[in-house]
Amino acid sequence: PPGIDFCAPHGSLQSCLLFAMVGTLVAVGGEVVDKVQVKTALVSVYDKTGLKELGEFLAAQKVHVLSTGGTAAKLREYGCTVQDVADYTGSPEILDGRVKTLHPKVHGGLLAARGVEKHEKEMAEHGIMPIDLVIVNLYPFREAVAKGGDFAHCIENIDIGGPCMIRASAKNNASVTICSSPSQYGKMMEQVRENGGSTTWAFRKNMAAAAYALTAAYDSSVSQWMATQVTEPPSTKTVAFEVERPLKYG
């Protein structure tokens, strides 16, 4: 309320900051290492564009690959050492493929703060391996709508596991590189080659920013379509645009 100094009587900077951050999460911390070697990759893609070159690259780099379904089969053809996600997690793919990667052993490997003793201990206890590189692209929801799919068809093309992995990887950019489009494979491979099998933090942050832009646009498409299917559209409307050229004023 007006007139009350919440920093008094303590008056310390620490107490002021603590009050200011009430209602938000405190940073977990952990190591931020510039170069992170790519030892384990999670690859689960709907769009198989560029997969052969990518697979051969991962094989040459001797990267251990976690993968699912048709992607796993293709990567084995290209010489990769592949472990099925179901074998790794101990949980089979279920519900007509709606649940494949939604598992603590996957998301623990994406979200664990490396260098934090508690996280490292919990990973060891639960058999969770750190995942350094994630390559995911999403179900073609917009294409399903554009082709005039009925409600059930469009609903089935809303990706759930993909955005979860993309967002988790992007959040943990201190340790994880996220490739969310085949158009990024080239720059990722160049980055790894130039850095002796590693990626830099600057690169990982750039990829994370692109990943969040992708999931935001994807959710915007779903939200806009869903609003046309109901009797009470939501009060919030989101719209995403592609940048054709940068403007002088931002």
N, C-alpha and C positions, 0 to 999 in steps of 0.2 A: 504493500500500500504506500501511497505518497507520504513522504516525511519520515519513513523508517529506513535507517541505514542497516542493511542486512550484513554488512561487513563488521559492524560494531557489535560487541565490544572487542572482538578478537582482532580485527583490523589487519589480519595477515593476508598476503596475496593468495596464499593457498586456500584459505577459507572463502575468499571472494570467488576464486576460480571454481571451487567445488560447488558453490551455490549457483554460479552461472551455468554449470553443466548438468544441473539436476534435470532428469528426464531424458538424458542422452547416454549412450554407452561409452564407457571408458576404454581407451585403446588397449588392446591386448599386449602390444609390444612385439618383441621378437627381432631376429636379425634381418637387416636389409643388406644383402650382399649384392654388389653390382653384377657380377657374372655368376649365373646359375647354370651348371652343366645339365644338359638334357639327357637324363638316364632312362626315364620312364615317360611314355606318352599314352594318353587316352584318345583314341580315334573312333568317332561314331558319327558318320555322315550320311545324310539322305542323298545329297548331290555328290555323285562319284567323280565329278570333273577333276582332273589332275591327280587322281588317286594313285595311278601307276608311278608317276614320277616321285610323288611323295613317299610311297611305300619303298621304292628303291633307295631313296635318300635315307629313310629311317633305318633300313637294313644295313646300308653302308656305314651309318653312324653307330651301329650296334645298340640301338635304342630298344628297350623292352616295351612292347606294345600291349595295352589293354584295349579290347575292342568287342564289338557285338555283331551277330548275324552276318549279313552279306558283306559288310565292311571287313570283318575279321577274315572271311574266306578269301576275299580279294587280296588283302595284305599278305596272307600266307603265300599266295601265288607269286607275289612280288619279292619274296625272300625274307619277309619280316619274321622275327620271333614274336608270336602272338599268344597271349593268354586271354581266353574268353572271360568277359566280365563276370558271367555267371559262375565260372570256376573260381575266380578270385574272391567273389563275395560269398559263395556258398548258397546263393539264392538264384533260382532259375528265372528266366524271363517269363512273365505271367501276364494275364489279362489281355491277350491278343497283342502283346508288345507295348501296352500302355505303361508297364513298369519293367524297366531294364536296368537303369543306372541309378535309380533313386534308392541309395543304400549308404549307410554310414561309412563303409569301407571305401566307397568312391568319393563321397563328399568330404570325409575326413582327410583323404589324401590331397584334396584340393584346397581345403580351408585351414589346415593346421598351420599355426605360426611357428616356423622353424626357429630353433634356438630357444624356444620357451620350454623349460623343463617339464612343466605339467602336460603340455601338448605332446612332447616327445614321449613321455611315459605312457600316456593314454594310447598313442599310436602303437607302441610296442605291445601293450596289453591286449589290444584288439586286432593285432595283425594287419595294421594299416600301412601301406607303402606310400611314400610321398610321390606325387605326380607332378612332373616338371613342365609338361607340354600338353595342351588340350586342343584337339582339332575337331570341331563340331560345326555342322550347319543344320538348318531348321527345316521342318516339314513345310511344304509349299502352300501355306494357308492362303495367301493372296491369289495364287493361281487357281486354287480350288473355288474361291469366290468368283473370280473372273470368268471361269468356265461355266458358271451357273449352277454349281453344286447345291443340292438341297441342304436343309439345316443339319441333318445327321452327318452328311459327307463333309461339310465345312467344319463342324465340331471335331470330327476325327482328325482333321488336318491342323488342329491347334497343337503345337508342340509344347510339351511340359518338361520332359527330362532335359532337352537341349538347352532351353533358356536357363534352367537351374544350374547346369554345368558351366555355361558361359558366364553367368553372373558370379558364381562362386570363384571361378578362375580369375576373373577380372578383379574381384575384391582382393584376392590374395596375390596381386601382381608383384609383391615383394619377392615371390618365389616361383610363380607360375606364369607361363606364356600361354595366351589364348589366341588361337586362329579361328575366326568365326566365318570365314569365306574362302573358297578356293583361290580367289584373287590375291590372297595374302601368302599363299604357300611359297611363292618365289622369294619374297623379301624375308620370310622366316628362314628358309634354307640358306640364303646368302648370309643372314645374321649369324647363324650357327656355324657356318664354314669360316667366316671371318673372325670368330671369337673362340676357335678351338673347341667346338662342341657345346658352347654356352650361348646364353642370351644376356643382354645387358638390361639393367633396370629401366633405362630410358626407353628401350624398345618394348619392354613388357608393359610399361605404362601407356605407350602409344597404342598398343594392341588392346589394352583394357578399355581405353576411351572409345575406340572403334567398336568394341564388343557391346558396351553399354548403349551406344547409339543404335546399334542393330536391334538389341532387345527392346529398346524404347519404341522404335519404329514398328517392330513386329507387334508389340502389345497395342500400339495405337491402331494398327489395322484391325486387330481382333475387336478392340473396343468400338471402333466406328461401325464395323459390320454388326456386332451384337446389338448396338443401339437401334439398328433398323429392324430387329427381330422381336422387339418387346413393345408392350403397351405403354410403359413408363420409361422413356429414355433417361439415362443418367444426366445429372446437371453439369457434369464435367465432360468436355470434349477435347481430345488430344489430336494433334495433326503433326505429321512428320514430313520434312522436305529434304530432297537431295540437293546438296550444294553444287551448282554448275560452275560458278566462279566466285572467288572471294570478293567482297565489296570493300571499298576504301574505308567505310565507316564501321566495319565489323559485321 
